[in-house]
Amino acid sequence: MEDWNKTEIETFLAEKHTGYLYFYTPICGTCQLASKMLTVIEQLLPELRSGKADLNFLPEMAERFEIESVPCLILIKNGEVQEKIYAFQSVPYLFEKLTELQG
């Protein structure tokens, strides 16, 4: 998954893409586990657009999306926020959520 900057995130939203944004911080242990789960998801759903960003460098995104904690997965459909996920639970759970997003 590519690290995205503010401009790339803004473009993704402006162009009304469907996919997900993953916000994390490097010292967060739960984020490290979540990253591994998303690596599997990327292999299962390669056509779904995705980007990740270190929230330490994008405080304006934390404010814009009203992110309460990390890890945070924001599901986007046609450029609009559909859902925020803080409890990643399992790979099958994420796969189901992201498959629904595409449908």
C-alpha positions in Angstrom: 0.0 0.0 0.0 1.4 3.4 -1.0 1.9 6.2 1.5 -0.2 9.1 0.3 0.3 12.8 1.1 -2.4 15.4 1.5 -2.6 16.2 -2.2 -3.0 12.5 -3.2 -5.8 12.1 -0.6 -7.5 15.3 -1.9 -7.3 14.1 -5.5 -8.7 10.6 -4.6 -11.7 12.3 -3.0 -12.1 15.0 -5.7 -12.0 12.4 -8.5 -14.8 10.5 -6.7 -13.0 7.2 -6.4 -14.1 4.2 -4.4 -11.6 2.6 -2.0 -10.2 3.1 1.4 -7.8 5.3 3.3 -5.8 3.9 6.2 -4.5 6.2 8.9 -1.9 5.1 11.4 1.1 6.1 13.5 4.4 4.2 13.4 4.7 3.5 17.2 1.2 2.1 17.5 1.3 -1.7 18.0 -2.3 -2.2 16.9 -1.5 -0.2 13.7 1.3 -2.7 12.9 -1.1 -5.6 13.2 -3.7 -3.7 11.1 -1.1 -3.0 8.4 -0.4 -6.7 8.1 -4.1 -7.4 7.8 -4.4 -4.8 5.0 -1.5 -6.4 3.2 -3.6 -9.5 2.9 -6.6 -7.5 1.8 -4.5 -5.8 -0.9 -3.8 -9.2 -2.4 -7.4 -10.3 -2.2 -8.8 -7.0 -3.7 -6.1 -5.6 -5.9 -8.5 -3.5 -8.0 -9.7 -1.5 -5.0 -7.8 1.8 -4.7 -6.1 2.4 -1.4 -3.6 4.6 0.3 -2.2 5.0 3.8 -0.9 8.0 5.7 0.9 8.6 9.0 -1.5 10.8 11.0 1.4 12.5 12.7 2.2 14.4 9.5 -1.5 15.1 8.5 -3.2 16.6 11.6 -5.6 18.4 9.2 -6.9 15.1 7.9 -7.5 13.9 11.5 -9.7 17.0 11.9 -11.3 16.8 8.5 -12.3 13.1 9.0 -12.9 13.5 12.7 -10.5 10.6 13.4 -10.8 9.6 17.1 -7.9 7.1 17.2 -5.6 4.9 15.2 -5.7 2.7 13.4 -8.5 4.1 11.3 -9.8 2.7 8.1 -12.0 5.1 6.1 -14.2 3.5 3.5 -14.9 5.8 0.5 -17.5 5.3 -2.2 -17.6 7.8 -5.1 -15.5 10.2 -3.1 -17.8 10.2 0.0 -17.0 8.7 3.4 -19.2 5.7 4.0 -17.8 4.3 7.2 -14.9 4.6 9.7 -13.5 1.4 11.1 -11.4 1.5 14.3 -11.7 -2.2 15.3 -10.3 -4.2 12.4 -11.4 -7.5 14.0 -10.2 -9.9 11.3 -9.2 -10.2 7.6 -12.5 -11.9 6.7 -14.4 -9.0 8.4 -12.4 -6.4 6.4 -12.8 -8.4 3.2 -16.6 -8.5 3.7 -16.8 -4.7 4.4 -14.6 -3.8 1.4 -16.5 -6.2 -0.9 -19.8 -4.5 0.2 -18.2 -1.2 -0.6 -17.5 -2.2 -4.2 -21.0 -3.6 -4.7 
